[in-house]
Amino acid sequence: MAAFLLGQVNIKNQELWQQYVEGVGESLAPYEAKVLLRGQWHKQLAGSSQFEQSVVIEFSSTEQLEHWYNSPTYQSLVPLRDRAAEVNISSYSN
């Protein structure tokens, strides 16, 4: 069953954010994950949102998603992420 990570983002420091994004790309490789969407907020159609950008990443399973998230490689990026942006991360499965 596929699993999806949804990240909602407000960037505080563009240079640090770019470093983080590059690190995430490298960290995803062993998990065969695919970035399906990385985009700028356009228009709120219903409800409300406080975030300017979103990312959706597909994994083969919730186990793979959680292995990636808890991996030493990704966890080493968390301090950089937290300096670079305000981020909300959720996981979903279908």
Order of alpha helices (4+ residues) and beta strands (2+ residues): beta-alpha-beta-beta-alpha-alpha-alpha-beta
